[in-house]
Amino acid sequence: MKEFEPSRDFVWKVMQSVRASQAKARAGNRPMIPELLLSSRLVRVSLSAGGAMIGIINLIRISLIFLSPTLCR
């Protein structure tokens, strides 16, 4: 079987078609709401802070589960 030799501009042609298809896909789609929200730094920081607060509250809650029986005696 003869070995395949791509043309010199094979990669360039393939990348051009990939870029064209991606541009067509982006042009037809509006950004979704979560994508728009997560592009905002303020929203990302507030989500991180909220997650940290919930984690701290859960740690306190778990520690009180173990401490409350000893406090009630």
Chimera marker file (.cmm) of the C-alpha trace (Angstrom):
<marker_set name="trace">
<marker id="1" x="0.000" y="0.000" z="0.000" r="1" g="1" b="0" radius="0.5"/>
<marker id="2" x="1.280" y="3.426" z="-0.904" r="1" g="1" b="0" radius="0.5"/>
<marker id="3" x="2.093" y="5.694" z="2.028" r="1" g="1" b="0" radius="0.5"/>
<marker id="4" x="-0.020" y="8.810" z="2.434" r="1" g="1" b="0" radius="0.5"/>
<marker id="5" x="1.781" y="12.118" z="1.987" r="1" g="1" b="0" radius="0.5"/>
<marker id="6" x="-0.304" y="15.164" z="2.942" r="1" g="1" b="0" radius="0.5"/>
<marker id="7" x="0.076" y="18.306" z="0.900" r="1" g="1" b="0" radius="0.5"/>
<marker id="8" x="2.176" y="21.155" z="2.258" r="1" g="1" b="0" radius="0.5"/>
<marker id="9" x="-0.834" y="23.241" z="3.236" r="1" g="1" b="0" radius="0.5"/>
<marker id="10" x="-2.893" y="20.355" z="4.639" r="1" g="1" b="0" radius="0.5"/>
<marker id="11" x="-2.769" y="21.598" z="8.250" r="1" g="1" b="0" radius="0.5"/>
<marker id="12" x="-3.568" y="25.145" z="7.169" r="1" g="1" b="0" radius="0.5"/>
<marker id="13" x="-6.639" y="23.997" z="5.211" r="1" g="1" b="0" radius="0.5"/>
<marker id="14" x="-7.901" y="21.863" z="8.063" r="1" g="1" b="0" radius="0.5"/>
<marker id="15" x="-7.432" y="24.665" z="10.593" r="1" g="1" b="0" radius="0.5"/>
<marker id="16" x="-9.215" y="27.118" z="8.297" r="1" g="1" b="0" radius="0.5"/>
<marker id="17" x="-12.217" y="24.795" z="8.078" r="1" g="1" b="0" radius="0.5"/>
<marker id="18" x="-12.193" y="24.279" z="11.866" r="1" g="1" b="0" radius="0.5"/>
<marker id="19" x="-12.085" y="28.036" z="12.479" r="1" g="1" b="0" radius="0.5"/>
<marker id="20" x="-14.881" y="28.595" z="9.969" r="1" g="1" b="0" radius="0.5"/>
<marker id="21" x="-17.118" y="25.991" z="11.582" r="1" g="1" b="0" radius="0.5"/>
<marker id="22" x="-16.449" y="27.399" z="15.056" r="1" g="1" b="0" radius="0.5"/>
<marker id="23" x="-17.225" y="30.922" z="13.872" r="1" g="1" b="0" radius="0.5"/>
<marker id="24" x="-20.482" y="29.703" z="12.333" r="1" g="1" b="0" radius="0.5"/>
<marker id="25" x="-21.409" y="27.894" z="15.559" r="1" g="1" b="0" radius="0.5"/>
<marker id="26" x="-20.666" y="30.985" z="17.661" r="1" g="1" b="0" radius="0.5"/>
<marker id="27" x="-22.550" y="33.333" z="15.357" r="1" g="1" b="0" radius="0.5"/>
<marker id="28" x="-25.763" y="31.329" z="15.614" r="1" g="1" b="0" radius="0.5"/>
<marker id="29" x="-25.731" y="30.878" z="19.388" r="1" g="1" b="0" radius="0.5"/>
<marker id="30" x="-26.312" y="33.527" z="21.994" r="1" g="1" b="0" radius="0.5"/>
<marker id="31" x="-24.322" y="33.077" z="25.199" r="1" g="1" b="0" radius="0.5"/>
<marker id="32" x="-26.354" y="31.264" z="27.844" r="1" g="1" b="0" radius="0.5"/>
<marker id="33" x="-27.285" y="32.945" z="31.113" r="1" g="1" b="0" radius="0.5"/>
<marker id="34" x="-24.900" y="30.900" z="33.317" r="1" g="1" b="0" radius="0.5"/>
<marker id="35" x="-22.075" y="31.697" z="30.916" r="1" g="1" b="0" radius="0.5"/>
<marker id="36" x="-22.884" y="35.400" z="31.120" r="1" g="1" b="0" radius="0.5"/>
<marker id="37" x="-23.143" y="35.321" z="34.909" r="1" g="1" b="0" radius="0.5"/>
<marker id="38" x="-19.910" y="33.418" z="35.427" r="1" g="1" b="0" radius="0.5"/>
<marker id="39" x="-18.034" y="35.864" z="33.233" r="1" g="1" b="0" radius="0.5"/>
<marker id="40" x="-18.617" y="38.481" z="35.943" r="1" g="1" b="0" radius="0.5"/>
<marker id="41" x="-15.879" y="38.583" z="38.572" r="1" g="1" b="0" radius="0.5"/>
<marker id="42" x="-18.323" y="39.807" z="41.230" r="1" g="1" b="0" radius="0.5"/>
<marker id="43" x="-20.594" y="36.793" z="40.726" r="1" g="1" b="0" radius="0.5"/>
<marker id="44" x="-17.675" y="34.352" z="40.892" r="1" g="1" b="0" radius="0.5"/>
<marker id="45" x="-16.338" y="35.935" z="44.082" r="1" g="1" b="0" radius="0.5"/>
<marker id="46" x="-19.773" y="35.962" z="45.722" r="1" g="1" b="0" radius="0.5"/>
<marker id="47" x="-20.364" y="32.308" z="44.785" r="1" g="1" b="0" radius="0.5"/>
<marker id="48" x="-16.993" y="31.365" z="46.253" r="1" g="1" b="0" radius="0.5"/>
<marker id="49" x="-17.669" y="33.316" z="49.440" r="1" g="1" b="0" radius="0.5"/>
<marker id="50" x="-21.128" y="31.764" z="49.759" r="1" g="1" b="0" radius="0.5"/>
<marker id="51" x="-19.689" y="28.276" z="49.315" r="1" g="1" b="0" radius="0.5"/>
<marker id="52" x="-17.042" y="28.977" z="51.948" r="1" g="1" b="0" radius="0.5"/>
<marker id="53" x="-19.695" y="30.232" z="54.381" r="1" g="1" b="0" radius="0.5"/>
<marker id="54" x="-21.843" y="27.138" z="53.838" r="1" g="1" b="0" radius="0.5"/>
<marker id="55" x="-18.766" y="24.959" z="54.409" r="1" g="1" b="0" radius="0.5"/>
<marker id="56" x="-17.942" y="26.727" z="57.677" r="1" g="1" b="0" radius="0.5"/>
<marker id="57" x="-21.554" y="26.416" z="58.852" r="1" g="1" b="0" radius="0.5"/>
<marker id="58" x="-21.513" y="22.699" z="58.055" r="1" g="1" b="0" radius="0.5"/>
<marker id="59" x="-18.257" y="22.217" z="59.973" r="1" g="1" b="0" radius="0.5"/>
<marker id="60" x="-19.777" y="23.968" z="62.995" r="1" g="1" b="0" radius="0.5"/>
<marker id="61" x="-22.922" y="21.854" z="62.668" r="1" g="1" b="0" radius="0.5"/>
<marker id="62" x="-20.931" y="18.612" z="62.509" r="1" g="1" b="0" radius="0.5"/>
<marker id="63" x="-18.809" y="19.569" z="65.518" r="1" g="1" b="0" radius="0.5"/>
<marker id="64" x="-21.956" y="20.433" z="67.511" r="1" g="1" b="0" radius="0.5"/>
<marker id="65" x="-23.348" y="16.968" z="66.774" r="1" g="1" b="0" radius="0.5"/>
<marker id="66" x="-20.421" y="15.502" z="68.691" r="1" g="1" b="0" radius="0.5"/>
<marker id="67" x="-20.302" y="18.164" z="71.423" r="1" g="1" b="0" radius="0.5"/>
<marker id="68" x="-24.017" y="18.434" z="72.246" r="1" g="1" b="0" radius="0.5"/>
<marker id="69" x="-24.387" y="15.048" z="73.995" r="1" g="1" b="0" radius="0.5"/>
<marker id="70" x="-21.530" y="15.919" z="76.342" r="1" g="1" b="0" radius="0.5"/>
<marker id="71" x="-22.942" y="19.375" z="77.031" r="1" g="1" b="0" radius="0.5"/>
<marker id="72" x="-26.372" y="17.977" z="77.883" r="1" g="1" b="0" radius="0.5"/>
<marker id="73" x="-25.118" y="15.586" z="80.549" r="1" g="1" b="0" radius="0.5"/>
<link id1="1" id2="2" r="1" g="1" b="0" radius="0.2"/>
<link id1="2" id2="3" r="1" g="1" b="0" radius="0.2"/>
<link id1="3" id2="4" r="1" g="1" b="0" radius="0.2"/>
<link id1="4" id2="5" r="1" g="1" b="0" radius="0.2"/>
<link id1="5" id2="6" r="1" g="1" b="0" radius="0.2"/>
<link id1="6" id2="7" r="1" g="1" b="0" radius="0.2"/>
<link id1="7" id2="8" r="1" g="1" b="0" radius="0.2"/>
<link id1="8" id2="9" r="1" g="1" b="0" radius="0.2"/>
<link id1="9" id2="10" r="1" g="1" b="0" radius="0.2"/>
<link id1="10" id2="11" r="1" g="1" b="0" radius="0.2"/>
<link id1="11" id2="12" r="1" g="1" b="0" radius="0.2"/>
<link id1="12" id2="13" r="1" g="1" b="0" radius="0.2"/>
<link id1="13" id2="14" r="1" g="1" b="0" radius="0.2"/>
<link id1="14" id2="15" r="1" g="1" b="0" radius="0.2"/>
<link id1="15" id2="16" r="1" g="1" b="0" radius="0.2"/>
<link id1="16" id2="17" r="1" g="1" b="0" radius="0.2"/>
<link id1="17" id2="18" r="1" g="1" b="0" radius="0.2"/>
<link id1="18" id2="19" r="1" g="1" b="0" radius="0.2"/>
<link id1="19" id2="20" r="1" g="1" b="0" radius="0.2"/>
<link id1="20" id2="21" r="1" g="1" b="0" radius="0.2"/>
<link id1="21" id2="22" r="1" g="1" b="0" radius="0.2"/>
<link id1="22" id2="23" r="1" g="1" b="0" radius="0.2"/>
<link id1="23" id2="24" r="1" g="1" b="0" radius="0.2"/>
<link id1="24" id2="25" r="1" g="1" b="0" radius="0.2"/>
<link id1="25" id2="26" r="1" g="1" b="0" radius="0.2"/>
<link id1="26" id2="27" r="1" g="1" b="0" radius="0.2"/>
<link id1="27" id2="28" r="1" g="1" b="0" radius="0.2"/>
<link id1="28" id2="29" r="1" g="1" b="0" radius="0.2"/>
<link id1="29" id2="30" r="1" g="1" b="0" radius="0.2"/>
<link id1="30" id2="31" r="1" g="1" b="0" radius="0.2"/>
<link id1="31" id2="32" r="1" g="1" b="0" radius="0.2"/>
<link id1="32" id2="33" r="1" g="1" b="0" radius="0.2"/>
<link id1="33" id2="34" r="1" g="1" b="0" radius="0.2"/>
<link id1="34" id2="35" r="1" g="1" b="0" radius="0.2"/>
<link id1="35" id2="36" r="1" g="1" b="0" radius="0.2"/>
<link id1="36" id2="37" r="1" g="1" b="0" radius="0.2"/>
<link id1="37" id2="38" r="1" g="1" b="0" radius="0.2"/>
<link id1="38" id2="39" r="1" g="1" b="0" radius="0.2"/>
<link id1="39" id2="40" r="1" g="1" b="0" radius="0.2"/>
<link id1="40" id2="41" r="1" g="1" b="0" radius="0.2"/>
<link id1="41" id2="42" r="1" g="1" b="0" radius="0.2"/>
<link id1="42" id2="43" r="1" g="1" b="0" radius="0.2"/>
<link id1="43" id2="44" r="1" g="1" b="0" radius="0.2"/>
<link id1="44" id2="45" r="1" g="1" b="0" radius="0.2"/>
<link id1="45" id2="46" r="1" g="1" b="0" radius="0.2"/>
<link id1="46" id2="47" r="1" g="1" b="0" radius="0.2"/>
<link id1="47" id2="48" r="1" g="1" b="0" radius="0.2"/>
<link id1="48" id2="49" r="1" g="1" b="0" radius="0.2"/>
<link id1="49" id2="50" r="1" g="1" b="0" radius="0.2"/>
<link id1="50" id2="51" r="1" g="1" b="0" radius="0.2"/>
<link id1="51" id2="52" r="1" g="1" b="0" radius="0.2"/>
<link id1="52" id2="53" r="1" g="1" b="0" radius="0.2"/>
<link id1="53" id2="54" r="1" g="1" b="0" radius="0.2"/>
<link id1="54" id2="55" r="1" g="1" b="0" radius="0.2"/>
<link id1="55" id2="56" r="1" g="1" b="0" radius="0.2"/>
<link id1="56" id2="57" r="1" g="1" b="0" radius="0.2"/>
<link id1="57" id2="58" r="1" g="1" b="0" radius="0.2"/>
<link id1="58" id2="59" r="1" g="1" b="0" radius="0.2"/>
<link id1="59" id2="60" r="1" g="1" b="0" radius="0.2"/>
<link id1="60" id2="61" r="1" g="1" b="0" radius="0.2"/>
<link id1="61" id2="62" r="1" g="1" b="0" radius="0.2"/>
<link id1="62" id2="63" r="1" g="1" b="0" radius="0.2"/>
<link id1="63" id2="64" r="1" g="1" b="0" radius="0.2"/>
<link id1="64" id2="65" r="1" g="1" b="0" radius="0.2"/>
<link id1="65" id2="66" r="1" g="1" b="0" radius="0.2"/>
<link id1="66" id2="67" r="1" g="1" b="0" radius="0.2"/>
<link id1="67" id2="68" r="1" g="1" b="0" radius="0.2"/>
<link id1="68" id2="69" r="1" g="1" b="0" radius="0.2"/>
<link id1="69" id2="70" r="1" g="1" b="0" radius="0.2"/>
<link id1="70" id2="71" r="1" g="1" b="0" radius="0.2"/>
<link id1="71" id2="72" r="1" g="1" b="0" radius="0.2"/>
<link id1="72" id2="73" r="1" g="1" b="0" radius="0.2"/>
</marker_set>
